[in-house]
Amino acid sequence: MGSRGREVKKCAWFRGLPCEGLLDCDWGMNASLVMTVVGPDRPGLVDSLAQAISDEGGNWLESRMCNLEGQFAGVLSVDVPEENKEVLLAMLRDKAVTGLEISVHERAGGDAGECSRVAEIALVGQDRPGIVSQISSVFAKHSINVEELSTEVRSAPMSGEQLFEAQARVCIPADCDMDALGEDVERIANDMMVDVSFEVNE
């Protein structure tokens, strides 16, 4: 019985059934899932994925998705009631339901490491092999965690040469030697002949 003398109900709003108010609902335990999705791009892919999640009471949280060379690719996190998790997983593994190849992982607990400061990095220069490898090696050397990275190659407006652009958000540990980090970033920029901006959010 609830605190007001009524039986506490399971909410079923996701199946179109009413609930008499949030205070009457027993939300239960949720499973937190992280998914990677990939498949030939076509209209309706996001809708089919969102519908499968919604049908089992899932809550779509964060996501990053895009079209890469004709393939739709993305990563997203969802919460779903624990009792519906296995049904949702079975649906997601069936390509006939979403048209996508989907890998699902339980969300990892804890932090990737101590984060004292966050920095925004932008890089642009003539495209060549090894740019990401060299800049990421600097981050690894200083125990910097890359939280978000986006890259693209485009044609320069006047010359038509291929330009590589990257934007990243990184997490800097408290014991990082910022002077040494700045020197390493500058050295890499000079070696690769690219422009790099490094802005730390204190």
N, C-alpha and C positions, 0 to 999 in steps of 0.2 A: 504494500500500500504506500502511496505517496504521502508527503507531509501534510497534504490537505485532505487525506482520507480517500483518495482515488488511486486506482492502480496506475503505476507508471507504464506508459506505452513505449514501444519502439517506434521511432519516427520512420515513416515510409514516404516522405515527400518525393523521393526520387522515382517512385513507382506511380506517382499521381494520386496517392492516397492522402487524406487530410490528417493533420495533427492538431490538437486543440490548443497549442501554444508551446513555446520553447520550454517552459517550466515543466510541462508534462512529458517531456521527451527524455528517454534514456539513450544517449548517443553511443554508449558502448566504447569499445576499444577500436582504434583505427590502425591500419597497417600503412606505413609510409613507403612508397615505391618510387624508384627512379627508373625511367625507361629510355632506351635509345631506339629510334625508329628510322627505317630507310626503305625506300621503294620507288618505282617509277612515278614521276610526278603526274598528277592529273587533278582536275577539279573534284572536290568532295572528300579528299583524304583526311583533312583535319576534322571535318564533320563526322566521318565514320569513326574516327578515333575518339572524338569527344563524346559521341553518342554511346559507344561501348562503355566508356568510363562512367558516364552519367547514369546509364541503366543499372549499374550496380552501386549507386550511391557515392561514387568517387567524386572527389573535389580536385579539379585541375589547379595546380599551384603555379610553379615557375616553368618556363619553357623557352627554348631557343630553337628555331626552325628556319630552314631556307632551302632553296633549290640549288643544287650543285651539279652542273653538267647534266641536267635532265633528271637527276635523282633527288627526290624529296628526302631530306635528312633532318633529324632533330633529336633533342633530348628534353625530357620533361619530368617533373615530379608531381605525384598525386598522393592524396590520402584516400583510403577506401575502408569501409567498415571491415573489421577482421573476418566476420562471418561470410563476407562476400568476396574475399580476396581470391580464393581458388577458382570461383566461377569466372571472375574477371580475367585471371591469368589464362584460363582455358580459352576464353574468347579472343584474347590478344594473340595467343599462339596460332589461332586459325586465320591464315592469310585471307580466306574467303570473306571474313568479317570486315577487316580493315584494308586489305590490299597491301599491307606493310609487313616487313620482317621486323619483329619487335623483340628486344632483349630486356628483361625486367630484373632489377636488383633491389634488395631491401636497402633503404636509406641507411648509410653508415652513421653511427653515433660519434659524438665528439668532434673536435676541430682538427683540421689538417696540420695545425701547428700554431705557435704563438704569433699573433699578429699585432705589431705595435703601431704601424703606419700603413696606409694604403696609398699607392702611387698610380697615376694614370700615365701611360706611355704611348706616344705616337711615333711612328717611323715611316719614312717615305724615301724611296730611291730607285734607281734603275734595277729592274728585276734581274736576279742571278741566283743560281743554286746556293744553298747554305745560309741564307739570311736568318731564317728562323732557328736553325741549329746553332749559329754563333751567338745570337742574342739570348737564347734559352740557356746556353752553357754559362753565361754570366749570371743569370738568375740562379741556376743550380749552385754555382760556386759560392754564392752569398746566402744560400738557404732561403731564397725568395720563392714564394708559392704563387704560381700564375692562376688567378681566380677566373679570368675571362680573357679570351683572345679571339680577335676577328681579323682576317686578312683578305686581301683581294689584289688581283692584277688587272690593271687597266691601261689604256693607251693615253699617253700624254697629249694634251689638246693641240699643241703646235707641231711637235716633232714626230708624234706617232710612236715613239719608243715605248716599250713596256715598262710601266712603273709598278713597283710593289709597295703596297700600303698595309700597315698593321696598326691596330689599336689594342692595348692590353691594360687590364687592371691587375695589379699584383699586390701581394701582402708581404710587408717587410718586417722581419723579426726585430725585437728590441735590441739585440746585440749586433746588428748589422753595422759594419764600418761604412758610413755613408760616403766618406771621402774616397775610399777605395772603390766603392761601387760606382761612383761618378767617374772615376778615372777609367775603369773597365768599360763602362758604357761609351765614353768618349773615344777610347781606343778602337772599339768595335766599329763605331760610326765612321771613324777615319779610315779604317782598313777596308770597309765595305763601300765607302763613299756614299753614305746615306745620311739623311737628316733625322735626328732623334730628339724628341722633347720628352722630358722626364719631370713630372710635376707631382710632388709629394703632398698629400693631404694630411696635415698634422692633426 
